[in-house]
Amino acid sequence: MKIGIFPGSFNPIHIGHLAVANYVAEFTGLDEVWLLISPKNPLKTIPDLLDQELRLDLIEKAIGNYPKVKTCTVEWEMPQPTYTINTLHKLRIMYPENIFYLVMGSDNWDTIHRWKDYQIILNNFKILIYPRLGFGKSLFVHPNGKFIKGAQKIEISSSFIRKSMSEGKDVRLFMPNGVYETLIEKNAFPLITKEEIIIPETPDENIGE
């Protein structure tokens, strides 16, 4: 089968993630798309990063019974930090019957030259590039990198959702059914009180006059 690997922290998953996965699964000739969930590094503290088991549970709820999108946690058992090149090689070894494509946004394509062993990735794997507003203007081209034509630009971010929920905003419609309610139940992104908001000092323009 042809499998698209769509990496991310999905912190939390939102309708933008699902729209991208759905489009890639239905319009690019792939058989399935696997949402590759990045692990929570026990040696590194990342603010607001949800427990990986909770992220997995929310993603599986969001996917429901749609057969073309699945979850992948292969990186959870790999040495940290994980690198895409190592993950792709491991997947090839684990599932030799499949052909793997890497799915990324045009923002990542613009900076792929900074990735570890990016030339090995480009020479050994095909990359499907999903358009993002304001990105994809890089002059870098490679025969294995293909922009997905006709795809809708989805500009929703997990950071927007985390920030909004911490400010007490009800953004449930940006997420699949049940995800918002679970995040509220778990108090995943606690409210930030006014006392906790630190406003940086600005220089006094009259000083020295």
PyMOL commands that set and color helices and strands:
alter all, ss='L'
color gray80, all
select helices_A, chain A and resi 15-27+52-63+74-77+84-94+106-110+112-114+118-124+158-166+172-174+179-185+194-196
alter helices_A, ss='H'
color red, helices_A
select strands_A, chain A and resi 2-8+32-37+69-72+99-105+126-130+145-147
alter strands_A, ss='S'
color yellow, strands_A
deselect
rebuild
show_as cartoon
